[in-house]
Amino acid sequence: MIRKIVVGYDGSEHSKAAIDFLEKLEEFKQAEIHVVTVIDFTQLYSYGVEIPQSVYESIKKHNEIMLKEMVEKLKADGGNAIGVLLEGAPADALLEYAQKVGAEMIVVGSRGLSTFKGLLLGSVSAKLVRESKVPVLVVKKKTES
């Protein structure tokens, strides 16, 4: 029985597909679900780009609302969900958080949103699979046939 699951959520269709799949698992109603959203400015900072405080606050507020809505949805569906907002490189933040809380599984979509979307698609899930010490479930978004 899996007791703690960390799920990466960025609002993308792929991360929503991961949560939809998670809700179908037997562990969904018994496990503590940590829904983690990571704000990633690391790439911009590495290029010396300064984020104006008003932009930072706006992005943070948007992510807080998005995260809160998903946690409320999961709770309404019978899950024991906790929302967590982190900052940093998404894969590193998810790995560190999963270790910190003693997660037994990480669930993510196969792709997500990133600052340089076309360049980095899938890089977070690939790094999680390579470096995680716990199982990682990567969920592909269903395509319409």
PAPA-287623 format. One line per 4 residues: number of its first residue (from 1); their letters; for each residue x, y, z of N, C-alpha, C. Coordinates in steps of 0.2 Angstrom, whole numbers. Atoms other than C-alpha are relative to their C-alpha. Example, Ala and Ser with C-alpha at 12.3 -4.5 7.8 and 13.67 -1.06 7.14 Angstrom:
BEGIN
1	AS	4/-6/0/62/-22/39/4/6/0 | -4/-6/-1/68/-5/36/-4/5/3
***
This chain:
BEGIN
1	MIRK	4/-6/0/0/0/0/4/6/0 | -4/-7/0/7/17/-5/-4/5/4 | 3/-5/-5/4/30/9/1/7/-2 | -2/-7/2/12/46/1/2/0/-7
5	IVVG	-1/-1/7/11/51/-17/1/8/-1 | -1/-7/2/19/67/-24/-2/0/-7 | 2/-1/7/10/73/-40/2/7/-2 | -2/-7/3/18/87/-51/-6/2/-4
9	YDGS	5/-3/4/5/99/-57/2/7/-2 | -1/-7/3/7/114/-68/-5/3/-4 | 6/-2/3/-10/116/-75/0/-2/-8 | 0/3/7/-5/108/-92/-5/-6/-1
13	EHSK	4/6/1/-16/95/-100/3/-6/2 | -3/6/-2/-3/82/-97/0/-1/7 | 0/1/-8/-2/86/-78/-7/-2/2 | 7/2/-2/-21/85/-78/-2/-7/-2
17	AAID	1/7/2/-21/68/-87/4/-4/6 | -4/4/-6/-8/62/-73/-5/0/6 | 5/0/-5/-21/67/-60/-6/-4/-1 | 6/4/2/-35/60/-69/1/-8/1
21	FLEK	-3/7/0/-25/43/-70/1/-2/8 | -1/1/-8/-20/45/-51/-7/-2/3 | 7/1/-4/-39/46/-46/-3/-7/-2 | 3/6/2/-42/29/-55/4/-6/4
25	LEEF	-4/5/-3/-28/20/-44/-4/-1/7 | 3/2/-7/-34/10/-28/3/5/5 | -4/-4/-5/-21/21/-18/-3/7/1 | 2/-7/0/-30/37/-22/-4/2/6
29	KQAE	4/-2/-5/-42/37/-8/3/-2/7 | -4/2/-6/-30/29/5/6/4/1 | -7/-3/0/-14/39/1/-1/7/2 | -1/-7/-1/-9/56/6/3/3/-6
33	IHVV	-2/-3/7/-8/66/-11/3/7/1 | -3/-7/0/4/80/-11/0/3/-7 | 0/-3/6/0/91/-26/5/5/0 | -6/-5/0/16/101/-30/0/3/-7
37	TVID	-1/-5/6/17/116/-42/6/3/2 | -6/-3/-1/34/122/-45/0/6/-5 | -1/-6/4/37/140/-51/7/0/-2 | -6/1/3/52/140/-62/3/6/-4
41	FTQL	-3/-6/3/62/156/-65/8/-2/-1 | -7/1/0/79/147/-65/3/1/-7 | -3/-1/7/82/148/-84/0/7/-1 | -1/-7/1/78/166/-84/5/3/4
45	YSYG	-5/-3/-5/89/170/-69/7/-2/-3 | -6/2/3/103/160/-78/2/5/-5 | -1/-5/5/102/173/-92/1/7/2 | -1/-6/-3/103/187/-80/-7/4/-1
49	VEIP	7/-4/1/84/192/-83/-3/1/7 | 3/-2/-6/77/201/-68/-8/0/0 | 8/0/0/58/197/-64/-2/6/4 | 3/-5/-4/49/213/-59/-4/-3/6
53	QSVY	4/3/-5/41/210/-42/-8/-1/-1 | 7/0/2/23/214/-49/-1/-6/-4 | 1/6/4/26/200/-62/1/-6/4 | -1/6/-4/33/188/-49/-7/-1/4
57	ESIK	6/1/-5/18/191/-37/-6/-2/-5 | 6/2/4/5/189/-52/1/-7/-2 | -1/7/2/13/172/-57/-1/-4/6 | 1/4/-6/13/166/-39/-7/0/2
61	KHNE	7/0/-2/-5/171/-36/-4/-4/-5 | 3/4/4/-10/163/-52/1/-8/1 | -2/7/-2/-1/147/-47/-4/-3/6 | 3/2/-7/-8/147/-29/-8/-1/-2
65	IMLK	7/1/2/-26/149/-37/-1/-7/-3 | 0/6/4/-23/135/-49/1/-6/4 | -1/6/-4/-16/123/-36/-6/-1/5 | 6/1/-5/-30/127/-23/-6/-3/-4
69	EMVE	6/3/3/-43/123/-36/1/-8/-1 | -1/7/1/-35/106/-40/0/-4/7 | 0/3/-6/-33/102/-22/-7/-1/3 | 8/0/-1/-52/106/-19/-3/-5/-4
73	KLKA	3/5/5/-56/95/-34/1/-7/3 | -2/7/-2/-46/80/-27/-4/-1/7 | 4/1/-6/-54/82/-10/-7/-1/-1 | 7/1/1/-71/83/-17/-1/-7/-3
77	DGGN	0/6/3/-67/67/-27/2/-6/5 | -1/5/-5/-63/58/-10/7/-1/2 | -7/0/-1/-44/61/-10/2/4/6 | -3/-4/-6/-33/67/5/5/4/-3
81	AIGV	-5/-4/4/-24/81/-5/2/6/4 | -3/-6/-3/-12/94/1/4/3/-6 | -3/-4/5/-6/108/-10/6/3/2 | -7/-3/-2/12/114/-10/3/4/-6
85	LLEG	-2/-4/5/19/128/-20/8/1/1 | -7/-1/-1/38/128/-23/3/4/-5 | -4/-4/5/51/138/-33/6/-4/-1 | -6/3/2/66/131/-43/-1/-4/-6
89	APAD	0/4/6/70/119/-56/-5/-6/2 | 6/4/-2/54/108/-57/3/-7/2 | -2/7/-2/63/90/-57/3/0/7 | -4/0/-6/75/95/-43/-5/1/6
93	ALLE	5/-2/-5/61/103/-33/-4/-6/2 | 4/5/-1/50/88/-35/4/-6/4 | -4/5/-3/64/76/-30/1/1/7 | -2/-2/-7/69/85/-15/-6/0/5
97	YAQK	6/0/-4/51/87/-9/-2/-7/1 | 2/7/-1/47/69/-12/4/-4/6 | -4/3/-5/62/64/-1/-1/3/6 | 1/-4/-6/58/77/12/-6/-3/4
101	VGAE	6/2/-3/40/70/15/0/-8/0 | 0/7/0/45/52/12/-5/-3/-5 | 5/3/5/34/49/-3/3/-6/-3 | -1/7/2/33/32/-10/-1/-1/-8
105	MIVV	1/0/7/29/37/-28/-1/7/-2 | 0/-6/3/30/52/-39/-4/-1/-7 | 5/0/6/16/55/-53/1/6/-4 | -1/-6/4/19/67/-67/-3/-2/-7
109	GSRG	2/1/7/12/70/-85/7/-1/-4 | -6/1/4/24/66/-99/3/6/-3 | -2/-7/2/25/84/-104/-3/5/5 | 4/-5/-4/21/100/-95/2/7/-3
113	LSTF	-1/-7/2/23/119/-96/7/2/2 | -6/-2/-2/40/127/-96/2/7/-3 | -1/-7/2/48/144/-99/2/0/-8 | -2/1/7/56/138/-116/-4/-7/-2
117	KGLL	5/6/1/41/126/-120/3/-5/-5 | -2/4/5/47/119/-136/7/-4/1 | -7/3/-1/65/116/-130/0/-6/5 | 0/4/-6/61/107/-114/-5/-5/1
121	LGSV	6/5/-1/46/96/-117/2/-7/2 | -1/7/-2/47/80/-107/7/0/4 | -7/0/-4/64/85/-98/-1/-1/7 | 1/1/-7/56/85/-81/-1/-7/2
125	SAKL	2/7/-1/48/68/-82/6/-5/-1 | -6/4/2/64/61/-90/5/0/6 | -5/-1/-5/75/68/-76/-3/-4/7 | 3/4/-6/63/61/-62/1/-7/-1
129	VRES	-1/7/1/64/44/-70/7/-2/1 | -7/2/-1/83/44/-70/2/1/7 | -3/-1/-6/86/51/-53/-4/-1/6 | 5/1/-6/71/47/-42/2/-7/4
133	KVPV	-1/6/-4/74/34/-28/-6/-4/1 | 6/3/-1/56/30/-28/-4/-1/-7 | 3/1/6/45/24/-42/-3/6/-3 | 3/-6/3/39/37/-55/-5/-2/-5
137	LVVK	5/2/5/23/35/-65/-1/6/-4 | 0/-6/5/24/46/-81/-7/-2/-4 | 7/2/3/6/47/-88/0/4/-7 | 1/-3/6/4/51/-106/-7/3/-1
141	KKTE	7/-3/1/-11/62/-111/-3/-4/-6 | 4/4/5/-24/52/-121/-1/5/-6 | 2/-4/6/-25/58/-139/-6/-2/-3 | 6/2/3/-41/58/-148/1/-4/-7
145	S	-1/4/6/-42/45/-162/-5/1/-5
***
